Amino acid sequence: MPLKNHLKMCLLLLIVASTLLSCNFSLSTTATPTSTPSNQSNSQLNTWYNTAPGVSVRYEDWKDPAGDEDIVSIVRFDLHYVNLSVAYQPTHPLLMGDWMRKEHATAIINGGYFDQQENAEALVISNGQVFGTSYNGFGGMLSVNAQGLTTLRALSQQPYDPNTDQLQQATQSSPMLIFPGGKRAQFSANAASSRRSAVAMDKQGHLLFISSPDTAFSLDEFADLLVSSDLSLNVALNLDGGASTGLYANAGTQHVAIDSYVPLPIVVIVKEK
């Protein structure tokens, strides 16, 4: 090749290489799940946003004694204005964001534990259909009976009885974090920090979905923070945290979007009446 043509080829290769190096390439087309409220940066902390009838959203900066902290998202419901249901589809689990789009919900949170085959590890009742086996003597249950009454109870205090409990919706999980009456529950758990989610009811009878999306707190720390919070909680139940943690809310100006890292077969759904 003549020297002039050789120099032109070298120059062309340098230009191409420079262009490629300046580009940002992704090795995967899979979207990374959202781990923070989508509009939290535009919202004030410790302020209730009454965004829709019976629905309020709040963000709080929680910090443990070691200094680890996370922005916790809280969605509170007046049960006179909303309906609660439990969806269960072990053959077709979905990421939380996909559940939200499917259900067109006001809010949605992950439910109880499930095994590697996506089957519930405890009792689930979805639209009157019963799946799995109830915990016995431990854990708790969020449920809606045939009259539409929503309750959150400790199964050690009030066991599930299929002969008397006429339930339409339910999900069980463990451990209890706060026993009815506001007493901090005692349990054995490892000290690992993880993403956390919980369902609770306050002393005024509101239902609350609570999510800590970063790996900031152990389960004991999370329970301590719930008890010491200004949420006036009467009872609280831990939900399946870690990669299952997810919370979405679409209410007025507030849009919480904390996606799960894995598909979920069990979710708790709230819709306006």
C-alpha positions in Angstrom: 0.0 0.0 0.0 1.4 3.4 -0.9 2.6 5.4 2.1 -0.1 8.2 1.5 -2.9 5.7 1.5 -1.5 3.9 4.6 -1.5 7.2 6.5 -5.1 7.8 5.5 -6.1 4.4 6.7 -4.4 4.9 10.1 -6.1 8.3 10.5 -9.5 6.8 9.7 -8.9 4.0 12.3 -8.0 6.6 14.9 -11.1 8.6 14.3 -13.3 5.4 14.6 -11.6 4.3 17.8 -12.0 7.8 19.3 -15.7 7.8 18.5 -16.2 4.4 20.1 -14.4 5.3 23.2 -16.5 8.4 23.7 -19.8 6.5 23.7 -21.4 5.0 26.7 -22.4 1.3 26.2 -24.5 -0.9 28.3 -24.0 -4.6 28.5 -27.6 -5.1 29.5 -30.9 -3.7 28.3 -32.6 -4.6 31.6 -33.8 -1.5 33.5 -32.5 -1.2 37.1 -35.3 -1.1 39.6 -36.0 2.2 41.2 -34.8 2.2 44.9 -36.0 5.7 45.9 -39.3 7.6 45.8 -39.5 9.1 42.3 -40.3 12.6 43.5 -38.9 12.6 47.0 -36.3 15.2 46.1 -39.1 17.7 45.4 -40.9 16.9 48.7 -40.3 18.1 52.3 -39.4 15.6 54.9 -41.8 14.9 57.9 -44.8 16.4 56.0 -48.0 14.6 55.3 -49.1 15.2 51.7 -52.9 14.6 51.5 -52.8 13.6 47.9 -56.1 11.8 47.3 -59.3 11.1 49.3 -58.2 9.0 52.2 -54.5 8.7 51.1 -51.5 10.6 52.5 -47.8 10.2 51.7 -44.8 11.1 53.9 -41.0 10.8 53.7 -38.8 10.6 56.8 -35.0 10.4 57.3 -34.5 7.5 59.7 -31.1 7.0 61.3 -29.9 4.1 63.5 -27.5 4.6 66.5 -24.5 3.7 64.3 -25.4 6.5 61.9 -26.7 4.5 59.1 -29.7 6.2 57.5 -32.4 6.0 54.8 -35.2 8.0 53.5 -38.3 5.9 54.4 -41.5 6.2 52.4 -44.8 6.0 54.3 -48.3 5.7 52.7 -51.2 6.1 55.0 -54.8 5.1 54.3 -58.2 6.0 55.8 -60.0 2.7 55.3 -63.3 4.5 54.8 -62.0 5.6 51.4 -60.1 2.6 50.0 -60.5 -1.1 49.4 -57.7 -3.6 50.1 -57.1 -6.9 48.2 -54.3 -9.5 48.0 -53.2 -10.8 44.5 -51.5 -14.1 44.3 -50.2 -15.7 41.0 -47.2 -18.1 41.6 -47.2 -19.2 38.0 -46.7 -15.6 36.8 -44.9 -13.4 39.3 -44.3 -9.8 38.3 -41.9 -7.0 39.3 -43.7 -4.5 41.5 -43.8 -1.9 38.7 -45.5 -4.4 36.4 -48.0 -5.3 39.1 -48.8 -1.6 39.5 -49.4 -1.2 35.7 -51.5 -4.3 35.7 -53.7 -3.4 38.6 -54.0 0.4 38.1 -53.8 0.6 41.8 -53.6 3.6 44.2 -50.9 1.9 46.1 -49.2 -1.5 46.2 -46.7 -3.3 48.5 -45.0 -6.7 48.6 -46.7 -9.4 50.6 -45.4 -12.3 52.7 -42.6 -14.9 52.0 -42.5 -17.3 49.1 -40.2 -20.2 48.2 -38.1 -20.8 45.1 -41.0 -22.2 43.2 -42.9 -18.9 43.9 -45.4 -20.6 46.2 -46.4 -18.8 49.4 -44.7 -20.1 52.6 -47.8 -19.2 54.7 -51.5 -18.6 54.3 -52.7 -16.4 51.4 -56.3 -15.6 50.7 -57.1 -13.8 47.4 -60.7 -12.9 46.6 -61.9 -15.7 48.8 -59.6 -18.4 47.5 -57.4 -20.0 50.1 -53.8 -21.0 49.4 -51.0 -22.4 51.7 -51.0 -23.2 55.4 -51.3 -20.8 58.3 -48.5 -20.0 60.6 -49.1 -21.5 64.1 -48.1 -19.5 67.2 -46.0 -16.9 65.5 -46.1 -14.2 62.8 -49.0 -12.0 61.8 -51.7 -11.6 59.3 -53.2 -8.7 57.4 -56.8 -9.6 56.4 -60.1 -8.4 55.1 -63.3 -10.2 56.2 -66.6 -10.8 54.4 -67.9 -7.5 55.9 -65.0 -5.5 54.5 -63.3 -5.0 57.9 -59.5 -4.8 57.6 -57.4 -6.0 60.5 -53.8 -6.6 61.4 -53.2 -9.2 64.1 -50.5 -11.3 65.8 -51.2 -15.0 65.3 -49.8 -15.9 68.7 -52.6 -13.8 70.2 -55.4 -14.5 67.7 -54.7 -17.7 65.6 -56.3 -18.2 62.3 -59.4 -20.4 62.5 -60.8 -21.5 59.1 -64.1 -22.4 60.7 -64.8 -19.0 62.1 -62.6 -16.6 60.1 -64.7 -15.7 57.0 -61.9 -13.9 55.2 -61.9 -12.6 51.6 -58.3 -11.3 51.6 -55.2 -12.2 53.6 -51.4 -12.4 53.6 -49.3 -13.7 56.5 -45.7 -12.8 57.3 -43.2 -12.7 60.2 -42.1 -11.5 62.6 -44.4 -9.1 64.3 -42.5 -5.9 64.9 -45.1 -4.2 67.2 -47.7 -6.2 69.0 -51.3 -4.7 69.3 -51.2 -2.0 71.9 -47.8 -0.6 70.7 -45.4 -2.9 72.5 -42.1 -3.6 70.7 -42.0 -7.3 69.7 -39.0 -9.5 70.7 -37.7 -11.9 68.1 -34.5 -13.7 67.0 -33.0 -12.3 63.8 -29.5 -11.8 62.3 -27.9 -8.4 62.4 -27.6 -8.0 58.6 -28.8 -4.8 57.1 -31.3 -5.1 54.2 -34.1 -3.4 52.4 -37.2 -3.4 54.7 -41.0 -3.2 54.3 -43.8 -3.4 56.8 -47.5 -3.0 57.1 -48.9 -1.3 60.2 -52.0 0.3 61.7 -51.8 3.4 63.9 -53.7 4.3 67.0 -56.3 6.2 65.0 -57.1 3.1 62.8 -55.2 4.1 59.7 -53.5 1.5 57.6 -49.8 2.2 56.7 -47.4 0.9 54.1 -43.8 1.6 55.1 -40.7 1.0 53.0 -36.9 1.5 53.6 -35.4 0.9 50.1 -31.7 1.0 51.0 -29.8 -1.7 52.9 -29.5 0.5 56.0 -31.2 -1.3 58.9 -31.2 -4.7 60.5 -34.6 -6.1 61.4 -34.1 -5.2 65.1 -33.1 -1.6 64.1 -36.1 -1.3 61.9 -38.4 -2.4 64.7 -36.8 0.1 67.1 -37.2 2.9 64.6 -40.9 2.0 64.0 -41.6 2.1 67.8 -39.7 5.4 68.3 -41.2 7.1 65.2 -43.9 9.8 65.3 -46.3 7.6 63.4 -48.2 6.6 66.6 -48.2 2.9 65.6 -50.5 0.4 67.4 -49.3 -2.7 65.5 -46.8 -3.5 62.8 -45.9 -6.6 60.8 -42.7 -7.2 58.9 -43.1 -8.1 55.2 -40.8 -10.0 52.9 -37.9 -7.6 52.6 -34.6 -7.7 50.8 -35.0 -8.1 47.1 -38.7 -8.4 47.5 -39.2 -4.9 48.9 -41.4 -2.8 46.8 -43.8 0.1 47.3 -45.7 2.1 44.7 -48.2 4.9 45.2 -49.9 7.0 42.6 -52.0 9.6 44.5 -52.3 13.1 43.2 -49.0 14.9 43.2 -47.1 12.1 45.0 -45.7 9.1 43.1 -43.7 6.7 45.1 -41.8 4.2 42.9 -39.7 1.6 44.8 -39.4 -1.4 42.6 -38.7 -5.0 43.7 -35.5 -6.6 42.5 -37.3 -9.9 41.8 -40.7 -10.9 40.5 -43.3 -11.2 43.2 -46.2 -13.8 43.4 -47.9 -12.0 46.4 -48.8 -8.3 46.6 -51.2 -6.2 48.7 -53.2 -3.8 46.6 -55.1 -0.6 47.6 -57.6 1.1 45.4 -59.9 4.0 45.9 -63.6 3.1 46.5 
